[in-house]
Amino acid sequence: MKILKVLEGGLLEIKEIPGELKSFQKEVEGLIDIVAINDKIDLVVNDEFLLNGSDPTLFLNNNLIICGNCFFRNQDGDLTEEQINYLFRKMRRLKNGMLVWIGNI
């Protein structure tokens, strides 16, 4: 499955991974939780960030801060080019390397 991974320092990476739980856990380096971005796109995050000391990587609206590695996925399979472009348009990198989500989820 094609995903858009958010790395520490505000870097983004498009990559292919198997669409299974173990692969999701490997990408976020721990147990996962899923945040719905819209009716087609989810954000998969590390559920253990408070325990492992991950640094903040993405600020979403409603004061939701995502820490550590995370990635966006299409609920139906590969992210489309249109979805990837949408995600790139919705995020801005701050001077400190953090990403901030622009607008509402």
Disulfide bonds with the S-S distance in Angstrom:
none
